[in-house]
């Protein structure tokens, strides 16, 4: 009989480089899956790792392998400290996403560093990780992976919208879960606000003080990605080629860049959630703290925008990667063909066991 209760650590590092998110969560399966986030924490990256991770796409594959070993050592220490801090003696598995170094699914390539056997050996714990590679091998985008969690843990809402480095969304359509990336969010906003010496635009106050440049806004909205059908996903490489050069060519003040890009985000988000009427939209991710962005989104939609408690807002992805690990341990599908475009539903990820 399959085990129905799991105590796991979920670990996530996103493209916005806010830090490493960790949760200790208890999952229990009854008629529906239930969860309880017992402990949660974000560990900020030291300057060295922030710089290393920002520049990953410039490295060769061989250089990435060297960085992978160093990063796995680092993240192992972070997880180990979390275990010691909260005296976590009862752990079924550590379920870790790692950090995306390369994501080019059209070339059947995706590489997340921090997913080496060393994790299990040093921590002395069962580890489930490297969730994207198999999906890409099956012809999928390898992203987004969170929608299976949306479907099984947050089924009460019409849309689950996450505002992190990128915005992604999931919903049911014709009895199937679909999901896709919508547009860049914090990966662009944070890039420009850092030029003013801030890590992020607190509440969107700088963006709110700027003016929208109509010509730039039109060019952003005209980018080809927005006309593509799902499944589709975005990566830092795409932003560096398509977004930064376009914005930089206008030589605007930072406040006007932020104002214009927030307007762009709001328009793109609304275009997706307005595909259903009287819909409930469950919004998570660091972008929910950008009050100006949420205000602009509400301007473009009549649907109900719902923002949950902080633990869900900040740690939903870590929570769901913990859940993906649980599904893998139960040998149940955690990757949906309808979401990623793979040629089958499947149970993705690697399981590493500690040496006895």
C-alpha positions in Angstrom: 0.0 0.0 0.0 1.4 3.4 -1.0 2.5 5.7 1.8 0.1 8.6 2.3 2.0 10.9 4.7 5.3 12.5 3.9 7.6 14.9 5.7 9.9 16.6 3.2 12.1 19.6 2.7 11.3 21.5 -0.5 14.1 23.7 -2.0 13.8 26.2 -4.8 16.1 28.8 -6.3 14.5 31.0 -8.9 15.7 33.2 -11.8 15.1 36.4 -9.8 18.0 35.4 -7.5 16.1 36.4 -4.4 17.8 33.5 -2.6 17.2 29.9 -1.8 13.7 29.1 -0.5 13.4 26.2 1.9 10.2 24.7 3.5 9.7 21.8 5.8 6.2 20.6 4.9 4.0 17.7 5.8 1.8 16.3 3.0 -1.0 13.9 3.6 -3.3 12.2 1.1 -7.0 11.7 2.0 -9.8 12.4 -0.5 -7.5 15.3 -1.5 -3.9 16.2 -0.8 -3.5 18.4 2.3 -0.3 20.2 3.3 1.1 22.0 6.3 4.2 24.3 6.0 5.8 23.8 9.4 9.0 25.9 8.8 10.0 28.2 6.0 13.0 30.4 5.3 14.8 32.2 2.4 18.5 32.3 2.5 19.9 35.2 0.6 22.8 34.6 -1.8 26.2 35.9 -0.8 27.6 38.4 -3.4 29.9 35.7 -4.9 27.0 33.3 -5.8 24.7 36.1 -6.9 27.4 37.2 -9.4 28.1 33.5 -10.5 24.5 32.7 -11.1 23.8 36.0 -12.9 26.5 35.1 -15.4 25.8 31.4 -15.9 24.7 31.7 -19.5 28.1 33.0 -20.5 29.9 29.8 -19.4 30.8 26.9 -21.5 29.3 23.5 -20.7 32.6 22.3 -19.2 32.8 25.5 -17.0 29.2 24.8 -15.9 30.1 21.4 -14.7 32.8 22.9 -12.4 30.3 25.5 -11.1 27.8 22.7 -10.6 30.1 20.9 -8.2 30.8 24.1 -6.2 27.1 25.1 -6.2 26.0 21.6 -5.0 28.5 21.9 -2.1 27.1 25.3 -1.3 23.4 24.4 -1.4 24.1 21.2 0.6 25.5 23.4 3.3 22.4 25.7 3.2 20.0 22.7 3.5 22.2 21.2 6.2 22.0 24.4 8.2 18.2 24.5 7.8 18.0 20.9 9.1 20.1 21.7 12.2 18.4 25.1 12.9 15.0 23.4 13.2 16.2 20.1 14.5 14.6 18.1 11.7 15.1 14.5 12.6 12.1 13.1 10.7 12.6 13.7 7.0 11.4 11.4 4.2 13.2 13.2 1.5 14.9 16.5 0.4 13.2 17.6 -2.8 15.3 20.2 -4.6 14.9 22.1 -7.9 18.5 23.3 -8.1 19.2 26.5 -10.1 18.6 26.7 -13.9 21.9 27.3 -15.8 20.6 26.6 -19.3 17.1 26.2 -20.6 16.9 25.6 -24.4 14.2 22.9 -24.8 14.1 23.4 -28.5 17.6 22.0 -28.5 16.6 19.3 -26.0 18.8 21.0 -23.5 18.0 22.0 -19.9 20.6 22.1 -17.1 19.9 22.7 -13.4 23.0 23.0 -11.3 23.0 21.7 -7.7 21.5 18.3 -8.4 24.4 15.9 -7.8 24.6 12.7 -5.8 26.7 14.6 -3.3 23.5 16.1 -1.8 22.3 12.7 -0.5 25.8 11.6 0.6 26.6 14.7 2.6 23.1 15.3 4.1 22.6 11.6 4.8 19.1 12.0 3.4 17.1 10.6 0.5 17.1 13.3 -2.2 14.7 13.8 -5.1 15.9 16.3 -7.7 16.6 17.2 -11.3 12.9 17.3 -12.3 13.2 19.0 -15.7 15.6 16.8 -17.8 13.4 13.8 -18.4 10.5 16.0 -19.7 12.8 17.7 -22.2 14.0 14.2 -23.3 10.4 13.4 -24.0 10.0 16.4 -26.2 8.6 18.7 -23.6 9.5 22.3 -22.5 10.7 21.0 -19.1 8.6 23.9 -17.8 6.4 24.9 -16.1 6.4 22.1 -13.5 4.3 23.8 -10.8 0.9 23.1 -12.4 0.5 19.6 -11.1 0.7 21.2 -7.6 -1.8 23.8 -8.7 -4.2 21.1 -9.8 -3.9 18.9 -6.8 -3.3 21.4 -4.0 -5.1 24.6 -5.2 -8.0 23.3 -7.2 -10.5 25.8 -5.8 -9.2 28.6 -8.1 -9.8 29.2 -11.8 -6.3 30.4 -12.4 -3.0 30.0 -10.5 -0.8 32.9 -11.4 2.8 33.2 -10.2 4.8 36.4 -10.4 8.5 35.6 -9.9 11.4 36.1 -12.3 8.8 35.3 -14.9 5.0 35.2 -14.8 3.5 31.8 -15.3 -0.1 30.6 -15.2 -2.1 27.4 -15.0 -5.7 26.6 -15.4 -8.1 23.8 -16.5 -9.2 23.8 -20.1 -11.4 21.0 -21.5 -10.7 18.9 -18.4 -6.9 19.2 -18.9 -4.4 21.3 -17.0 -2.6 23.7 -19.2 0.1 26.1 -18.2 2.7 28.4 -19.7 5.0 31.3 -19.1 3.4 34.7 -19.9 6.1 37.3 -19.7 9.2 38.4 -17.7 8.5 40.1 -14.4 11.1 40.6 -11.6 14.0 39.4 -13.8 13.6 42.7 -15.8 12.3 45.0 -13.0 15.1 44.0 -10.6 17.7 44.3 -13.4 16.9 48.0 -13.8 16.2 49.0 -10.3 19.6 47.7 -9.3 21.1 50.5 -11.4 19.7 52.8 -8.7 21.2 50.8 -5.9 18.1 48.8 -4.8 17.5 45.1 -4.9 13.9 45.6 -5.9 11.3 48.4 -6.4 9.6 48.4 -2.9 5.8 48.3 -3.6 6.4 49.6 -7.1 6.8 53.1 -5.8 9.6 54.0 -8.4 7.5 52.6 -11.2 4.5 54.5 -10.0 6.5 57.8 -10.2 7.5 57.2 -13.8 5.7 57.7 -17.1 4.8 55.1 -19.7 6.7 55.4 -23.0 4.0 54.5 -25.5 6.4 53.5 -28.3 8.4 51.2 -26.1 5.2 49.7 -24.7 3.9 49.0 -28.2 7.2 47.3 -29.2 7.2 45.1 -26.1 3.6 44.0 -26.6 4.5 43.2 -30.3 7.2 40.6 -29.4 6.5 37.4 -31.2 6.5 35.2 -28.1 3.1 36.6 -27.1 1.5 35.3 -30.3 2.8 31.8 -29.8 0.5 29.0 -28.7 1.2 27.1 -25.5 3.1 25.1 -24.3 5.8 27.8 -24.2 8.4 28.9 -21.6 10.9 31.7 -21.2 14.5 31.9 -19.9 17.1 34.4 -19.1 18.7 33.9 -22.6 15.5 35.1 -24.2 15.4 38.2 -22.0 19.0 39.1 -22.9 18.3 38.9 -26.6 14.8 40.3 -26.8 14.1 42.6 -23.8 17.2 44.3 -22.6 18.5 45.6 -26.0 15.0 46.8 -26.9 14.6 48.8 -23.6 18.2 50.1 -23.6 17.8 51.5 -27.1 15.3 54.0 -25.8 17.8 55.5 -23.2 15.0 56.3 -20.7 15.2 57.2 -17.1 14.9 54.1 -14.8 11.6 55.2 -13.4 10.1 55.4 -16.9 11.5 52.0 -17.8 9.9 50.5 -14.7 6.6 52.3 -15.3 6.5 51.1 -18.9 7.5 47.5 -18.1 4.9 47.3 -15.3 2.3 48.4 -17.8 3.5 45.8 -20.2 3.3 43.0 -17.6 -0.2 44.1 -16.5 -1.4 44.1 -20.1 0.1 40.6 -20.8 -1.3 39.1 -17.6 -4.8 40.5 -18.2 -4.8 39.2 -21.7 -4.5 35.7 -20.3 -6.8 35.9 -17.2 -9.5 37.7 -19.2 -10.0 34.5 -21.3 -12.4 33.4 -18.6 -15.1 35.7 -17.1 -15.9 36.1 -13.4 -12.8 34.0 -12.7 -10.8 33.7 -9.4 -7.1 34.3 -9.8 -4.8 33.0 -7.1 -1.7 35.1 -7.2 1.7 34.2 -5.6 5.3 35.0 -6.0 7.4 38.1 -5.0 5.6 40.2 -7.6 2.5 40.4 -5.4 4.4 42.8 -3.2 4.6 45.2 -6.1 1.4 47.1 -5.2 1.6 49.2 -8.3 1.8 46.2 -10.5 -1.3 44.6 -8.8 -3.1 48.0 -9.1 -2.4 48.1 -12.9 -3.5 44.4 -13.3 -6.8 45.2 -11.6 -7.2 48.1 -14.0 -7.2 45.7 -16.9 -9.4 43.0 -15.5 -12.8 42.5 -13.8 -11.8 39.1 -12.5 -11.1 38.6 -8.8 -7.5 38.9 -7.8 -6.8 36.8 -4.6 -3.5 37.0 -2.7 -3.0 34.3 0.0 -1.0 34.3 3.2 2.7 35.2 3.0 3.9 31.7 3.5 2.1 30.6 0.3 3.1 33.8 -1.6 6.7 33.4 -0.8 7.2 29.7 -0.7 4.7 28.2 -3.1 7.3 27.0 -5.6 9.4 25.4 -2.8 6.2 23.8 -1.5 5.3 22.4 -4.9 8.8 21.1 -5.6 8.5 19.2 -2.3 5.2 17.9 -3.6 6.8 16.9 -7.0 9.2 14.8 -4.9 6.4 13.1 -3.0 4.7 12.2 -6.3 8.0 10.8 -7.6 8.4 8.7 -4.5 4.9 7.3 -5.0 5.8 6.7 -8.7 2.9 9.0 -9.7 2.9 11.5 -12.6 4.3 14.8 -11.6 4.8 16.1 -15.2 1.8 16.7 -17.4 1.9 16.3 -21.2 -0.9 18.9 -21.5 1.4 21.4 -19.8 4.9 20.9 -21.1 4.1 19.4 -24.6 6.0 16.2 -23.8 4.9 13.0 -25.6 3.4 11.5 -22.4 2.6 12.2 -18.7 5.4 10.9 -16.6 7.0 10.8 -13.1 10.1 12.9 -13.4 13.1 13.4 -11.3 16.1 11.5 -9.9 16.2 9.8 -6.6 19.5 9.6 -4.8 20.0 7.5 -1.7 22.6 8.2 1.0 25.4 5.7 1.3 24.9 3.3 4.2 
